[in-house]
Amino acid sequence: MTTASSNVPDQLLRANGRAFLRTLALPPASLQRIMVALAIIDEIDRQLVPLERELARLARRQAGCQALMRQYGVGPVTATTVLCELGDVSRLSASRKAVRCSGLDIGV
């Protein structure tokens, strides 16, 4: 037995997801809300592109970010965020304290 939800694409923001949304028989007010929400998401995504590009440039030049990005799953945005949150690491007497201070120590 196939349910209606099994036909829903995983990514509603991608082309096939948006095509799926257009096929739904919705009241006009609901359709308008969806279109407004998608337009807002598109605009936010458009504005994020240059910001993420600048963060990547910063991360490539900053030694602390370079070290963080050598860790699995840490990219330029995460590395610059962690570095900004840590602040001046010279106040910490050991690297384990930096790990705890940043919230990266799952045992704390």
N, C-alpha and C positions, 0 to 999 in steps of 0.2 A: 504494500500500500504506500503510495507516494503522498506526502503532505505538501501543502502549499509552501511551507518554509524551506523545503528541500530544494526549491527552485530559486531561492533568493541568493544572489551572488554574495561572496564573502566580502567584497570591497564595493560598497555602494558609491564611493566617490570616484571610482574608475569608470571608464567608458561603458563597460558592460553593465555596471551597477546603475549608472545614470539611464542607460537604455531601458533597464528593467523598471526603474521608477516611472519612466514615461508611459509604460504599458499598463500601469495600475489604474483601475477605475476608481478615482477618488473624487470627493466633493471639491468644487473649485477652491474653497477656502483652504482645504488641506493641501491641495496641490500648490497653491500660492505660498503657503508656509514652507513647504519643502523647497521650492525654488528660491525663496529669500534666504533660507538657511544655507543652501548650496552656494549662492552668490557670496554670502558672508565668508564661508569657508574658502572659496576661491580667492577672495580679496586678501584674506589673512595669509594664505599660502603664497600669493604673489609678493606680499610685503616681507615675508620671511626669507625668500631666496637671497636677496642682497645681504641681509643680516647674517645668515648662515655662511655665506661666502666670506664675509669679513671675519667672522669668528674662525673659519678655517685658515685664513691667512695669518691671523694672530697666533693660532695654535702651532702653525708650522715654524714660526719665528721664536716662540717662547720655550725655553728649556724645560720648565716645569710641565707644560702641556705635552711636549714631546715625550717626556718620561711617562706621563699618565697614559698617553695614547699607545704605548707599548703593551699596555694591559688589555687582555681580551675584552672586547665589547665597549671600550672607551674610545669615542671619536672626538672630533674637535669641539663640538658643542658641550659634551659632558666634561671634557678636560678643562675647558675655559671656565665652566661653571664651578667645578670643584676647586680650581685654583683661585677663583675670585672669592669663594666662600671661605677658603682656608686663610687667605690674607698672607701676612708676613710669617712664613714658616720658621724663620730664625728664632722665634719665641718658643718653639717647641724643642725639647731636648733630645727627642728620639723620633725616628720615623714611625714607630708604632703609635705614638701620640698623634701624629698627623693623620694616620689611618683612622684612629678613633674619632678625632675631631671632625673629620670630613663625613663621618657616618658610613664609611666603607667597611668597617669591622662588624661583620654580622654577629659576632659573639657579644657585642656590647649593646 
